[in-house]
Amino acid sequence: LPPLRIGKHGQLMEWLEDYDEAEPGHRHVSHLYGLYPSHLISRHNTPELAKACEVSLERRLSEGGGYTGWSCGWLICLYARLGMGDKALEILHKLLRQSTYPNMMDTHPWGTTGVFQIDGNLGATAGITELFVQAEGTRVEVLPIFGAAFGDKKAGADIVLEQSNNPDGAQRKEKPVLADLETGSLEHLRLPYLGEISLSWEKGRLTDLRLVQDEATPADIGEVTRTLVRGDQVETISLKPGECWEWHGVSFL
């Protein structure tokens, strides 16, 4: 396959040639597969390409993209991988507001004429987990949602969502979404290499963490060493099958 390249607008090139899009606001972002669900692109290992993905998303959304439930689900995951938790949660609110029935089923397209499409539900739940835990092999990043963007806005302040995010076409103000999630917990999220993680946090800081390695596995993978990452801090934990590691107290990550 041709290598990933950056185009004239600073975007990740979608085609072999650096064409101008015939439909700049198209709901598909298939050329960003390397960012999510793959790990070919990351803000840690390939920051230039990650920035190009951000530019591609900005260009899509500025032209009206991301207007279906499943497209919103993918955008949540992409913004989570970019560490842009505030933007990911803005899209999540959009999905729940305009592309979700009262019974929580995703609708495509939005409105009373839509039909149920599970892609939006599965994409949104995948994106929600990506906001709190991102795993690539044995590297596990916790609470990426509370990155550099967290704390930039004062709690209780207003932000204005884009006009295209509202079915009625009117702008409206809402409380910053990151502040809504600054305290919480997550339990029994599965990790690669047959393990799971549980964690809790307060005011955006990790307070409790538990790693468990499966006791019985179909493939004997032996001891697994995981690298826990929170911002620029790193902790290395090795567990044999059946072992558990816990930490409680004032945040060290």
C-alpha positions as CSV (number, residue, x, y, z in Angstrom):
1,L,0.0,0.0,0.0
2,P,1.2,3.6,-0.6
3,P,2.6,5.3,2.5
4,L,0.5,7.6,4.7
5,R,1.2,11.2,3.5
6,I,0.2,14.7,4.5
7,G,-1.6,16.8,1.8
8,K,-1.5,20.5,0.8
9,H,-4.0,21.5,3.5
10,G,-2.2,19.7,6.3
11,Q,-4.7,16.9,6.1
12,L,-4.0,13.2,5.9
13,M,-4.3,12.3,2.3
14,E,-7.3,10.2,1.4
15,W,-6.3,9.2,-2.1
16,L,-3.1,8.5,-4.0
17,E,-3.2,12.0,-5.4
18,D,-3.8,15.1,-3.3
19,Y,-7.3,15.8,-4.7
20,D,-9.7,18.4,-3.4
21,E,-12.7,16.5,-2.0
22,A,-15.8,16.4,-4.3
23,E,-17.8,16.3,-1.1
24,P,-15.8,18.0,1.7
25,G,-18.4,17.2,4.4
26,H,-18.8,13.5,3.6
27,R,-19.8,11.4,6.7
28,H,-17.1,8.8,5.9
29,V,-13.5,9.1,7.2
30,S,-12.2,5.7,6.1
31,H,-8.7,7.1,5.5
32,L,-8.4,7.7,9.2
33,Y,-8.4,3.9,9.9
34,G,-4.8,4.1,10.9
35,L,-5.8,6.2,13.9
36,Y,-8.8,4.2,14.9
37,P,-9.4,1.3,15.1
38,S,-5.8,0.6,14.1
39,H,-2.7,1.8,15.9
40,L,-0.7,2.9,12.8
41,I,-1.1,6.5,13.8
42,S,-0.9,7.9,17.4
43,R,-0.2,11.2,19.0
44,H,2.8,9.6,20.8
45,N,4.6,7.8,18.0
46,T,3.5,9.7,14.9
47,P,2.6,13.2,16.1
48,E,2.7,14.7,12.6
49,L,0.3,12.2,11.1
50,A,-1.9,12.6,14.2
51,K,-2.1,16.3,13.6
52,A,-3.0,15.6,10.0
53,C,-5.9,13.4,11.1
54,E,-7.0,16.3,13.3
55,V,-7.0,18.6,10.3
56,S,-8.9,16.1,8.2
57,L,-11.6,15.9,10.9
58,E,-11.8,19.7,11.2
59,R,-12.3,20.0,7.5
60,R,-15.0,17.3,7.4
61,L,-16.9,18.8,10.3
62,S,-16.6,22.4,9.1
63,E,-18.4,21.3,5.9
64,G,-21.2,19.6,7.8
65,G,-19.8,16.1,8.3
66,G,-20.6,13.8,11.2
67,Y,-24.3,14.1,10.8
68,T,-25.3,10.4,11.3
69,G,-25.2,8.3,14.5
70,W,-22.6,5.8,13.3
71,S,-20.5,8.6,11.9
72,C,-20.6,10.3,15.3
73,G,-19.6,7.0,16.9
74,W,-16.5,6.8,14.8
75,L,-15.7,10.5,15.4
76,I,-15.9,9.9,19.2
77,C,-13.3,7.2,18.9
78,L,-11.0,9.3,16.6
79,Y,-11.0,12.3,18.9
80,A,-10.4,10.1,21.9
81,R,-7.3,8.7,20.3
82,L,-6.2,12.2,19.6
83,G,-6.5,13.0,23.3
84,M,-9.2,15.6,22.6
85,G,-11.7,14.5,25.2
86,D,-13.7,17.8,25.1
87,K,-14.3,17.4,21.4
88,A,-15.1,13.7,21.7
89,L,-17.7,14.4,24.4
90,E,-19.2,17.2,22.3
91,I,-19.8,14.7,19.5
92,L,-21.2,12.2,22.0
93,H,-23.7,14.8,23.2
94,K,-24.6,15.4,19.6
95,L,-25.2,11.7,19.0
96,L,-27.4,11.4,22.0
97,R,-29.3,14.5,21.2
98,Q,-30.1,14.1,17.6
99,S,-29.4,10.5,16.6
100,T,-30.8,8.4,19.6
101,Y,-34.3,7.3,20.3
102,P,-35.8,7.4,23.8
103,N,-35.0,3.7,24.2
104,M,-31.3,4.5,23.5
105,M,-31.3,2.9,20.1
106,D,-29.3,4.7,17.4
107,T,-31.3,6.2,14.5
108,H,-30.1,6.6,10.9
109,P,-30.6,9.2,9.6
110,W,-31.6,11.4,12.6
111,G,-35.2,12.4,13.0
112,T,-38.6,10.6,13.0
113,T,-38.0,9.0,9.6
114,G,-34.8,7.1,10.7
115,V,-34.4,3.4,11.3
116,F,-32.5,1.6,14.0
117,Q,-28.8,1.2,13.1
118,I,-26.6,-0.4,15.8
119,D,-23.4,1.1,14.5
120,G,-23.9,4.3,16.4
121,N,-24.5,2.4,19.7
122,L,-21.4,0.2,19.3
123,G,-19.3,3.1,18.1
124,A,-20.4,5.3,21.0
125,T,-19.7,2.6,23.7
126,A,-16.3,1.9,22.1
127,G,-15.5,5.6,22.2
128,I,-16.6,6.0,25.8
129,T,-14.1,3.3,26.9
130,E,-11.4,5.0,24.7
131,L,-11.9,8.2,26.7
132,F,-10.8,6.5,29.9
133,V,-8.5,3.6,28.9
134,Q,-6.5,3.2,25.7
135,A,-4.6,-0.1,25.2
136,E,-2.1,-0.8,22.5
137,G,-0.5,-4.2,23.1
138,T,0.9,-4.1,26.6
139,R,0.9,-0.2,26.7
140,V,-2.1,1.0,28.7
141,E,-2.9,4.7,29.0
142,V,-5.3,5.7,31.7
143,L,-7.6,8.7,31.7
144,P,-6.4,10.3,28.4
145,I,-9.6,12.3,28.5
146,F,-8.0,14.5,31.2
147,G,-5.1,15.6,29.2
148,A,-3.9,19.1,28.4
149,A,-7.4,20.3,27.6
150,F,-8.7,19.5,31.0
151,G,-8.8,22.5,33.3
152,D,-8.6,25.1,30.5
153,K,-12.2,25.9,31.0
154,K,-13.5,26.9,34.4
155,A,-16.2,24.6,35.9
156,G,-19.6,26.1,35.2
157,A,-18.5,28.2,32.3
158,D,-20.4,28.0,29.0
159,I,-19.3,26.7,25.7
160,V,-21.1,27.2,22.4
161,L,-21.7,24.1,20.3
162,E,-21.5,24.4,16.5
163,Q,-24.7,25.4,14.8
164,S,-24.6,22.3,12.7
165,N,-24.8,20.1,15.8
166,N,-28.4,21.2,16.5
167,P,-31.3,19.8,14.4
168,D,-33.2,23.1,14.8
169,G,-30.2,25.0,13.5
170,A,-30.0,27.2,16.6
171,Q,-26.9,27.6,18.7
172,R,-27.2,26.9,22.4
173,K,-24.9,26.8,25.4
174,E,-24.1,23.9,27.6
175,K,-21.9,23.1,30.6
176,P,-18.4,21.9,29.7
177,V,-18.6,18.2,29.4
178,L,-15.2,17.4,30.8
179,A,-16.2,18.9,34.1
180,D,-19.2,16.6,34.3
181,L,-16.9,13.5,34.2
182,E,-14.0,14.7,36.4
183,T,-15.0,12.1,39.1
184,G,-16.0,8.5,38.4
185,S,-15.1,4.9,38.1
186,L,-14.8,2.1,35.5
187,E,-14.7,-1.7,36.3
188,H,-13.6,-4.9,34.5
189,L,-12.6,-3.4,31.2
190,R,-10.8,-6.1,29.2
191,L,-7.2,-5.6,28.0
192,P,-5.1,-7.3,25.4
193,Y,-3.2,-10.4,26.5
194,L,-6.0,-11.7,28.7
195,G,-6.3,-9.2,31.5
196,E,-8.6,-6.5,32.8
197,I,-8.4,-3.1,34.5
198,S,-10.6,-1.3,37.0
199,L,-10.0,2.3,38.1
200,S,-11.5,5.3,39.8
201,W,-10.6,9.0,39.7
202,E,-11.5,12.2,41.4
203,K,-11.2,15.7,39.9
204,G,-9.4,14.2,36.9
205,R,-6.7,12.4,39.0
206,L,-6.3,8.7,39.3
207,T,-7.1,7.5,42.9
208,D,-7.5,3.7,42.6
209,L,-6.3,1.2,40.0
210,R,-6.6,-2.6,39.8
211,L,-5.0,-4.9,37.2
212,V,-5.9,-8.6,37.0
213,Q,-4.4,-11.3,34.8
214,D,-6.6,-14.2,33.9
215,E,-6.0,-17.3,35.9
216,A,-6.7,-19.9,33.2
217,T,-5.9,-19.1,29.6
218,P,-6.4,-21.1,26.4
219,A,-2.9,-20.0,25.3
220,D,-0.2,-20.1,27.9
221,I,1.3,-16.6,27.5
222,G,3.0,-16.7,30.9
223,E,3.9,-13.5,32.7
224,V,2.7,-10.2,31.1
225,T,4.5,-6.9,31.7
226,R,2.3,-3.9,31.1
227,T,3.3,-0.3,30.9
228,L,0.8,2.1,32.6
229,V,0.9,5.6,31.3
230,R,-0.7,8.7,32.7
231,G,0.5,11.9,30.9
232,D,4.3,11.8,31.0
233,Q,4.4,9.4,34.0
234,V,5.0,5.7,33.5
235,E,4.6,2.6,35.8
236,T,5.6,-0.9,34.8
237,I,3.7,-3.9,36.2
238,S,4.4,-7.6,35.7
239,L,1.7,-10.2,36.4
240,K,1.6,-13.9,36.1
241,P,-1.6,-15.8,35.4
242,G,-4.0,-15.4,38.3
243,E,-2.2,-12.5,39.9
244,C,-3.7,-9.1,40.8
245,W,-2.1,-5.7,41.4
246,E,-3.9,-2.9,43.2
247,W,-3.0,0.6,44.2
248,H,-5.1,3.0,46.4
249,G,-4.4,6.4,47.7
250,V,-3.2,9.8,46.5
251,S,-2.7,9.8,42.8
252,F,0.8,8.8,41.6
253,L,-0.3,8.8,37.9
